[in-house]
């Protein structure tokens, strides 16, 4: 277990769930787009990417202010860069499949980032 049952950190848990939802969306969006065009639209993807990035930055910075372990940024910065690359240039990097793979990689890194951030903050608070 990364943390104990008394862990009050909810934001990193939300970010882990958001990263996993991002992966699920990215994998299923091509099929869903054929069924309902608005689900695969550019606006929806931009909103999802901005929401994930905003939540992630908030949680990481908040955790870092508590535990002061810079290694969390070693996972966060590549994740955020991949998320930006997928959203801003994924299509030009190799089409839809490349965009999906880049986003899935970003989601995986975000999951590790927030589990680490949560764990570091938890153990920092322990006596």
Wavefront OBJ file of the C-alpha trace (Angstrom):
o trace
v 0.000 0.000 0.000
v 1.332 3.416 -0.951
v -0.516 5.199 1.830
v -2.601 4.341 4.850
v -6.331 4.486 5.451
v -5.906 7.862 7.152
v -4.647 9.541 3.955
v -6.629 12.791 3.479
v -5.200 13.496 -0.007
v -8.151 13.346 -2.382
v -6.842 15.489 -5.234
v -4.130 13.035 -6.334
v -6.712 10.233 -6.286
v -8.934 12.337 -8.543
v -5.953 12.939 -10.850
v -5.192 9.214 -11.053
v -8.824 8.568 -11.959
v -8.724 11.395 -14.518
v -5.553 9.977 -16.093
v -7.173 6.551 -16.364
v -10.309 8.134 -17.855
v -8.088 9.979 -20.320
v -6.580 6.662 -21.421
v -10.006 5.019 -21.672
v -11.390 7.931 -23.672
v -8.449 7.969 -26.019
v -8.670 4.250 -26.718
v -12.444 4.253 -27.224
v -12.917 7.668 -28.892
v -12.270 6.523 -32.476
v -15.059 3.959 -32.263
v -17.364 6.329 -30.398
v -16.698 9.100 -32.911
v -18.203 6.936 -35.611
v -21.345 6.503 -33.509
v -21.653 10.049 -32.211
v -19.530 12.703 -33.904
v -19.490 15.224 -31.001
v -17.688 12.758 -28.696
v -14.650 12.752 -30.940
v -14.607 16.471 -31.654
v -11.606 18.751 -31.257
v -13.350 20.867 -28.637
v -14.025 17.839 -26.429
v -10.384 16.752 -26.673
v -9.102 20.217 -25.876
v -11.416 20.484 -22.868
v -10.338 17.044 -21.630
v -6.631 17.856 -22.051
v -6.931 21.242 -20.323
v -8.926 19.736 -17.461
v -6.429 16.910 -16.960
v -3.453 19.278 -17.110
v -5.028 21.820 -14.775
v -5.954 19.226 -12.157
v -2.561 17.588 -12.477
v -0.521 20.774 -12.073
v -2.617 21.798 -9.067
v -2.199 18.440 -7.335
v 1.525 18.120 -8.039
v 2.369 21.634 -6.894
v 0.205 21.263 -3.791
v 1.890 17.964 -2.937
v 5.352 19.329 -3.649
v 4.750 22.280 -1.328
v 4.197 19.719 1.395
v 6.894 17.099 0.733
v 9.473 19.142 -1.264
v 10.608 16.081 -3.251
v 11.611 17.308 -6.702
v 11.612 13.785 -8.165
v 7.854 14.040 -8.634
v 8.579 16.565 -11.400
v 10.752 13.952 -13.114
v 7.520 12.104 -13.844
v 5.197 15.101 -14.143
v 7.106 17.177 -16.692
v 7.386 14.411 -19.331
v 3.718 13.553 -18.759
v 2.641 17.153 -19.268
v 4.907 17.477 -22.331
v 3.407 14.334 -23.870
v -0.095 15.567 -23.138
v 0.680 18.875 -24.847
v 2.363 17.106 -27.784
v -0.631 14.826 -28.275
v -3.087 17.691 -28.170
v -1.096 20.261 -30.124
v 0.745 18.129 -32.634
v -0.366 14.515 -32.340
v -1.902 14.386 -35.790
v 1.240 15.788 -37.417
v 3.455 13.339 -35.504
v 1.978 10.344 -37.250
v -1.763 10.589 -37.393
v -4.521 9.473 -35.104
v -2.736 6.318 -33.939
v 0.315 8.347 -32.839
v -1.923 10.801 -31.005
v -3.605 7.914 -29.167
v -0.284 6.281 -28.239
v 1.184 9.574 -27.014
v -1.916 10.294 -24.921
v -1.913 6.796 -23.427
v 1.770 7.237 -22.506
v 0.957 10.617 -20.926
v -1.900 9.052 -18.960
v 0.383 6.300 -17.699
v 3.010 8.814 -16.591
v 0.333 10.943 -14.916
v -0.858 7.896 -12.998
v 2.676 7.216 -11.720
v 3.184 10.923 -10.975
v 0.110 11.194 -8.794
v 0.632 7.896 -6.999
v 4.175 9.034 -6.165
v 3.006 12.521 -5.160
v 0.324 11.082 -2.931
v 2.704 8.627 -1.318
v 5.412 11.240 -0.705
v 2.926 13.648 0.882
v 1.467 10.890 3.048
v 4.793 9.662 4.368
v 6.001 13.223 4.883
v 3.077 13.811 7.260
v 3.803 10.655 9.243
v 5.620 11.126 12.570
l 1 2 3 4 5 6 7 8 9 10 11 12 13 14 15 16 17 18 19 20 21 22 23 24 25 26 27 28 29 30 31 32 33 34 35 36 37 38 39 40 41 42 43 44 45 46 47 48 49 50 51 52 53 54 55 56 57 58 59 60 61 62 63 64 65 66 67 68 69 70 71 72 73 74 75 76 77 78 79 80 81 82 83 84 85 86 87 88 89 90 91 92 93 94 95 96 97 98 99 100 101 102 103 104 105 106 107 108 109 110 111 112 113 114 115 116 117 118 119 120 121 122 123 124 125 126 127
